[in-house]
Amino acid sequence: MSAPTTASGSAGRIAAEATEAPAALTTRAPQVPAERLVAEMVPPPRFATVSFDNYITDPGQPSQAEAVEALRAFAARLGGGADAKGGRRRHWFRRKAKPAAICGPRGMYLDGGYGVGKTHLLASLWHATPAAPELKAFGTFVELTNLVGALGFQQTVKTLSGHRLLCIDEFELDDPGDTVLVSTLLGKLVEAGVALAATSNTLPGKLGEGRFAAADFLREIQGLSARFRTLRIDGEDYRHRGLPAAPPPHSDETVTRAAHRVPGASLDDFPALLDHLSQVHPSRYGAMCDGVQAVCLTGVAPVPDQSTALRLVVLADRLYDREVPVLASGVPFDQLFSEEMLSGGYRKKYFRAISRLTALARDAKTLADAPYKR
């Protein structure tokens, strides 16, 4: 049968060429069981094999090499958390507090701009810590707060108290409730002997600044800060260091055609996807992307409001973690957020999202010319 040539136009021709319609993220609203939330608290695929050795330091930024050495030493001090065979530690032998000889703060806080490799270093710490995988936890701040919501506070404390190390990526305090919740949780975990490590674009004493009345919660914020030794990591965004400019957006037809040609690709209208994100908890965005090999978006346009923008940031993080390329039409990714957003309290989150989406757009450049599915 020949391809249609009537009102459906190019979309009809593309559908006729395809052997299988692409998936749509807007049809997915996964329910993630609590046991999966705990089991998946490991470094994401992009950081599954990183190490201190393959972190490329910038000779012009000595703070990077200093951070590597400080984290190596911290990991070494966390030894002794597993039995001789590397198996699960027997809880009846674990002391309630101070199970390891660690002096000073029981946490390391990696502060720096987006793209300086903080998540690489945090995951490297997780890998380097000499304890069985089930005695270490790695997750984003959003995933941690969602774990509390799924398990309840007391059960979360019980579950994580048996760990040697808790790594928290993208540490942010966006509202007073999170401030009190996380402060109390980390306090309980430190008392149980859990070591902490976190990354953020904001110094611990400045968390919440520009987002809510942080002064009203100064005691909680200062309490969090006291638990960490801050490592400042300077440098430029490695994702774009010495690379060509990001590829320009494609046409709707090119993106749609690629979605039908690339195995495992999804295809969504950008405004519809933004609406859908408001109906799915951000902690489930990773599960929403399960099995997706490429994300194709048509009609990318500036994000209309801050709540929507923050949800998009989380989706960008999960796609980046999973190394999912993004092929898009519409405006370039550096035009997603308004000048007001880029100068406000969440500006570092937005710049991180732009950086990561641009890297994923560069990864997707070859998809526009992908061969037909077989």
C-alpha positions in Angstrom: 0.0 0.0 0.0 1.4 3.4 -0.9 2.0 6.0 1.8 -0.9 8.4 2.4 -0.7 11.8 0.7 -3.7 13.6 2.1 -4.2 15.8 5.2 -2.2 13.6 7.5 0.9 14.7 5.5 4.4 13.7 6.7 3.1 12.1 9.9 1.1 9.6 7.8 4.0 8.8 5.6 6.2 8.2 8.7 3.6 5.9 10.2 3.4 3.9 7.0 7.2 3.5 7.0 7.4 2.3 10.6 7.2 -1.3 11.7 6.3 -0.4 15.2 4.9 2.8 16.8 7.2 4.5 19.4 6.2 4.5 23.0 5.1 7.7 24.7 6.2 8.8 28.2 2.8 10.5 28.6 1.2 7.0 28.8 3.4 6.0 31.7 2.6 6.5 35.4 4.6 3.8 37.2 4.0 2.7 40.8 7.3 1.9 42.4 7.2 -0.5 45.3 9.2 0.4 48.4 11.5 -2.6 48.0 12.5 -1.4 44.6 13.3 2.1 46.0 15.7 0.5 48.5 17.2 -2.0 46.0 17.9 0.8 43.4 19.9 3.0 45.8 23.1 2.4 43.9 24.9 4.7 41.4 22.9 5.0 38.2 24.2 3.5 34.9 26.2 6.5 33.8 28.2 6.2 37.0 28.2 2.4 37.5 31.9 2.0 36.6 33.5 5.4 37.6 36.4 5.6 40.0 38.8 8.1 41.4 41.3 6.9 38.9 39.2 7.8 35.9 38.2 11.2 37.2 40.2 13.6 35.0 41.4 16.5 37.1 42.0 19.9 35.6 45.6 20.9 36.4 44.5 24.5 36.5 42.0 23.7 39.3 44.0 22.2 42.3 40.8 21.8 44.3 39.8 18.9 42.1 42.9 16.8 42.9 42.5 17.9 46.6 39.0 16.6 46.6 40.0 13.3 45.2 42.6 12.7 47.9 40.3 13.8 50.7 37.6 11.4 49.4 40.1 8.5 49.0 41.1 9.0 52.7 37.5 9.2 53.8 36.7 5.9 52.0 39.7 4.2 53.6 38.5 5.3 57.1 35.2 3.6 56.4 36.7 0.2 56.2 35.6 -2.7 58.4 31.9 -2.5 57.5 31.7 -5.9 56.0 32.8 -9.3 57.2 36.0 -10.9 55.8 34.1 -12.3 52.8 32.5 -9.0 52.0 29.1 -10.3 53.0 26.3 -8.6 55.0 27.4 -7.4 58.4 25.8 -9.2 61.3 23.6 -6.6 63.0 23.9 -8.1 66.4 27.6 -7.3 66.3 27.1 -3.7 65.1 27.4 -1.1 67.8 24.6 1.4 67.9 26.9 4.4 67.4 30.5 5.2 66.3 31.2 1.8 64.6 34.2 3.2 62.8 37.2 5.3 63.9 36.3 8.5 62.1 37.4 11.8 63.6 35.6 15.1 62.9 32.4 15.4 60.9 30.9 12.2 59.7 30.2 13.5 56.3 31.8 15.0 53.1 30.0 17.7 51.2 31.0 18.4 47.6 30.2 21.9 46.6 30.8 23.4 43.1 29.2 24.5 39.9 27.4 22.2 37.5 29.6 20.0 35.3 32.7 19.8 37.6 32.3 16.1 38.2 30.7 16.0 41.7 28.4 13.1 40.9 31.4 11.2 39.4 33.3 11.7 42.7 30.3 10.8 44.9 29.8 7.6 43.0 33.6 6.9 43.1 33.4 7.2 46.9 30.5 4.7 46.9 32.5 2.2 44.8 35.7 2.8 46.9 34.2 2.3 50.3 35.2 -1.2 51.5 31.8 -2.5 52.4 29.3 -4.9 50.7 26.9 -3.1 48.2 23.9 -3.7 50.5 25.7 -1.7 53.2 26.0 1.4 51.0 23.2 3.6 49.6 23.3 6.1 46.8 20.4 8.3 45.8 19.3 11.7 44.9 17.8 14.1 47.5 14.3 13.6 45.8 14.7 9.8 46.0 15.7 10.0 49.7 12.6 12.0 50.7 10.4 9.8 48.6 11.8 6.7 50.4 10.6 8.3 53.7 7.2 8.8 52.1 7.1 5.2 51.0 8.5 3.5 54.2 7.6 6.0 56.9 10.2 7.9 58.9 10.9 5.2 61.5 11.2 2.4 59.0 13.6 4.5 56.8 15.8 5.1 59.8 15.8 1.4 60.6 16.5 0.5 57.0 19.4 2.9 56.5 20.9 2.6 60.0 22.6 -0.7 59.1 24.5 1.0 56.3 28.1 2.2 56.4 27.6 5.0 53.9 24.7 7.1 52.6 25.5 9.2 49.4 23.0 11.9 48.6 23.3 13.5 45.1 21.8 16.9 44.2 21.3 17.9 47.8 18.7 20.7 48.0 16.3 22.1 50.5 13.4 23.5 48.6 10.9 23.9 51.4 10.7 24.0 55.2 9.2 20.6 55.5 12.1 19.0 53.7 14.6 20.9 55.9 13.2 19.5 59.1 12.7 16.1 57.7 16.2 15.7 56.4 17.8 17.3 59.3 16.1 14.9 61.7 16.8 11.8 59.5 20.5 12.5 59.0 20.8 13.2 62.7 19.4 9.8 63.5 21.6 8.1 60.9 24.8 9.8 62.2 23.8 8.6 65.8 23.6 5.1 64.3 27.1 5.4 62.9 26.3 6.0 59.2 28.8 8.1 57.3 27.3 10.7 54.9 28.4 12.2 51.6 26.5 14.7 49.5 26.8 16.9 46.4 25.2 20.2 45.8 25.6 23.5 44.0 25.0 25.3 47.3 27.1 25.5 50.4 25.4 23.7 53.3 25.1 26.9 55.3 23.3 28.5 52.3 20.8 25.7 51.7 17.3 27.0 51.2 18.5 30.5 50.5 16.4 32.3 47.9 13.7 29.6 48.0 11.9 30.1 51.4 12.4 31.9 54.7 15.6 30.1 55.5 16.3 32.3 58.5 13.3 30.7 60.2 14.9 27.3 60.0 18.5 28.4 60.6 18.9 26.0 63.5 18.0 23.0 61.3 20.2 24.2 58.4 23.2 24.9 60.7 22.7 21.4 62.2 23.0 19.9 58.7 26.1 22.0 57.9 27.8 20.8 61.1 27.6 17.2 60.0 29.8 17.8 56.9 33.3 18.7 55.9 32.9 20.9 52.8 35.1 20.2 49.8 35.0 23.1 47.3 35.5 21.8 43.7 36.2 24.6 41.2 36.3 24.3 37.4 34.3 24.6 34.2 31.6 22.4 32.9 33.4 19.2 31.6 30.4 18.3 29.5 31.1 21.1 27.1 34.9 21.7 27.6 36.5 21.9 24.2 33.4 20.5 22.4 31.5 22.1 19.5 28.3 24.0 20.1 25.2 22.0 20.7 23.3 20.8 17.6 20.4 23.0 16.6 16.9 21.7 17.1 15.5 19.5 14.3 12.2 19.7 12.5 9.1 18.0 13.8 9.2 15.7 10.9 12.8 14.7 11.5 12.1 14.0 15.2 9.0 12.0 14.4 10.7 10.0 11.7 13.6 9.1 14.0 11.2 8.0 16.8 9.7 5.5 14.4 13.0 4.3 13.2 15.0 4.0 16.4 14.3 0.9 18.5 13.2 1.7 22.0 12.5 5.4 21.2 9.7 7.4 22.8 7.8 10.2 21.1 6.0 13.0 22.9 4.7 16.5 22.4 6.7 18.6 24.8 3.8 20.6 26.3 1.8 17.4 26.8 4.8 15.8 28.5 5.2 18.8 30.9 1.5 18.4 31.8 2.0 14.7 32.4 5.0 15.3 34.7 2.7 17.1 37.1 0.7 13.9 37.5 3.7 11.7 38.3 5.8 12.0 41.5 9.3 13.1 40.5 10.8 10.1 42.3 9.1 7.9 39.7 10.6 9.7 36.7 13.4 7.1 36.5 10.9 4.2 36.4 8.9 6.1 33.8 12.0 5.9 31.5 12.5 2.2 32.0 13.4 0.6 28.7 13.5 3.8 26.8 16.6 4.0 24.5 16.0 7.6 23.1 13.6 10.4 23.9 12.1 12.3 21.0 10.3 15.5 21.7 8.4 17.8 19.3 7.4 21.4 20.0 10.0 22.2 22.7 9.1 25.6 24.1 10.0 27.8 27.1 8.7 26.3 30.3 5.7 28.3 31.6 6.3 28.4 35.4 8.7 27.4 38.1 6.9 24.3 39.4 6.9 22.9 35.9 10.6 23.9 35.4 11.6 22.1 38.6 9.9 18.9 37.4 11.7 19.1 34.1 15.0 19.5 36.0 14.4 16.1 37.7 13.5 14.4 34.4 16.6 15.8 32.8 18.7 14.4 35.7 17.1 10.9 35.3 17.7 10.9 31.5 21.3 12.0 32.0 21.8 9.3 34.7 20.5 6.7 32.3 22.5 8.0 29.3 19.3 8.4 27.2 19.9 10.7 24.2 17.3 13.4 23.5 16.3 14.5 20.0 14.1 17.5 19.9 12.4 20.1 17.7 11.4 23.6 18.8 13.5 26.1 20.7 17.1 25.2 21.8 17.5 23.9 25.3 19.3 27.0 26.5 16.0 28.9 25.9 13.9 26.6 28.1 14.0 28.9 31.2 13.2 32.5 31.5 15.7 35.2 32.5 13.8 35.5 35.8 14.2 31.8 36.5 17.9 31.9 35.6 18.5 34.7 38.1 16.4 33.3 40.9 17.0 30.9 43.8 16.9 27.8 41.6 19.2 29.1 38.9 21.9 26.5 39.5 19.4 23.7 39.0 18.3 25.2 35.7 21.8 25.7 34.4 22.5 22.0 35.3 19.5 20.9 33.4 20.5 23.0 30.4 24.0 21.5 30.5 22.8 17.9 30.8 20.1 18.2 28.1 22.6 19.8 25.8 25.0 16.9 26.3 22.1 14.5 25.6 21.1 16.4 22.5 24.7 16.1 21.3 24.5 12.3 22.0 21.3 12.2 19.8 22.8 13.9 16.8 23.2 10.7 14.8 19.6 9.6 15.5 18.2 11.9 12.9 19.7 9.8 10.2 19.0 6.4 11.9 18.1 3.5 9.5 14.7 1.9 9.6 14.0 -0.7 12.2 14.4 -4.3 11.0 
